[in-house]
Amino acid sequence: MIRVAVSGAAGRMGETVCEAVEGAQDMELVARIDPALGLDLSAALGVQHPDVLVDFSIPATAVANIKTAVAAGVHVVVGTTGFDVDEVRGLSGANIVMAPNFAIGAVLLMEFAARAAKYMRSAEIIELHHDRKLDKPSGTAKRTAELMQAAAPDKGLPPIHSIRLPGLVAHEEVILGDLGQTLTIRHDSIDRESFMPGVLLAVRKVASLSEPLTIGLEHLL
Ligand code: NAD
């Protein structure tokens, strides 16, 4: 059994992760960490001894949470977005998997967009999220832009447009334009369950990875 703690456990994503972990045959949910639930990370790590921490908290605290877990020898799966990834490079003691998007459809969108960027003249990205999302632009949109630039360095970073509205969950559209034509690639997460297979896969694999830091679900597929 993999012993799993969840930080941000009272949040929209954290609650869904707790349900998914409880429903997994090979995992045990050992701690729901969240100031809203009165449970502190250090206390939970010392008492519950999880194998893996899953962090879906807020940008302001994600780096501290990751450092605390790694220092305690606990592997970390990070879904939180909106912080500087460079702050957690070079940590040793446990492995980290982070992904701006754990939905397989979003991973495929990024791959297809990077491939298309080589052939179409220019592109722009529109990301649409619920109105309580703290970071802007989304981590997925920033990662999509980086992958497209890496595939077509001469075209630069595609501009990103952000929309925040009630009713939305997590959506992204890449529109590529060329002479007399456009190509639109779109992904919609209409339920937070869309992220759970990716999160559970990362929990199962994080301990066995050879690199201490893995960024992107595509490396685990
Ligand atoms: P949310 O605001 O609903 O939940 C955040 C929770 O974190 C809150 O319950 C808050 O009390 C808690 N929190 C605050 N400080 C904390 C601390 N020090 N330790 C532990 N918990 C703390 O947010 P959400 O919609 O659940 O999103 C959480 C994060 O996940 C965001 O950064 C969002 O962008 C990201 N996200 C990532 C993916 C992905 O696939 N990677 C998908 C959706 C959302």
Residues whose N, C-alpha, C, O or C-beta is under 5 A from the ligand:
A	BS01	NAD	S7 G8 A10 G11 R12 M13 G14 I33 D34 P35 A36 F56 S57 I58 T61 G79 T80 T81 A99 P100 N101 F102 A103 F195
